[in-house]
Amino acid sequence: MYEELLKSVRESDTSTITKLLKEHVPMLPMFAKEDLLAVALRNSNAETVFLLLCAGVPLCNCSIDDLTPFEVSHNTIGLPALFPALMRK
């Protein structure tokens, strides 16, 4: 199920993301190699980012490339300035 959630985040499919989150699909299982929030931030999709933040996605996780969502939000061009501020809090 996590793989489906990750695919939906990559594709910015908010209806599927919402459905999977309502089914309590883990947002960061032990075997995860990618951070959902970092993926959403890299794709510069505000709606997906806010959806994940509202669902309680972990903010402090490091992805496989050792970047936290905070670092990704600062290094991604085209994101609203609100994201780095939210990540700092």
N, C-alpha and C positions, 0 to 999 in steps of 0.2 A: 504494500500500500504506500510506503514512503516513496518508492520509485515513481509511482503515479503522481504523488504530490509534488515531487521535484520536477517532473516533466511539466506539470501544470504551471508551476512557478516560472520555469524557463519560457513557456509559451504565453505567459500572462493570462491564463485562462481562469479568471476570477470565479466563475460559477463552479467549476470543478474544485478549485481550491476551497471555496466555502463549503461545498458538499463534503469534502474529505475532512476538513477541520471539524465539522459538525459530527462526523463519525469518530472523532478523537484519534485520528491517525497521528502517531508520534511525529513531532516536528524536528526532533534531533535524536534519532535512535543511535545506539552505540556503534553500529556499523556504518553510519553516515560518513561519506567522504566529502560532501559539500554542504555548506551552510545555506539553508533556504533564504535567509535574509540577505546574505552576501550575493547570492544568485539574483535575487530580485533587484538589489541595488545596482548590480552590474548591467542589468537590462534596463535600468532607468525607468521602471514602471511604478509610479507613485501609488496607484491604487493597490497593486500587489503588496508593496512595502507596508502601506498602512494597514491592510488586511492582516498581514503576518504580525505586525506590531500589536494590533488589537487582540489577536489570538494568543499573544504571550510568547512569541518566539524568543529563544535565548539571545541576548545581546552580546554576550562575552565570548561566544564560541569562536575558535579559530578554524578556518577551513583547511583543506589539504595544502593550500599554498601559504599557510600561516598568516593570513590576513584576517583581522577581525572585521565585522560589519562596519565598525567605526572607521577603520582605515579605508575600507572600500568606499564608504560614503564620501570621504575626503578626496579620493583619487578618481572619482567617476565624473566626467564632464557631462553637463546637462541636467544634473539633479537639482531640485530646489534646495536652497541654502538651509531649509528647515531640517533636512535629513542629518547633516553633520551635527547640528545643534541637538536634535533628539538623541543621537547616538552618544553625545557627550554626557547627557543627563543620565 
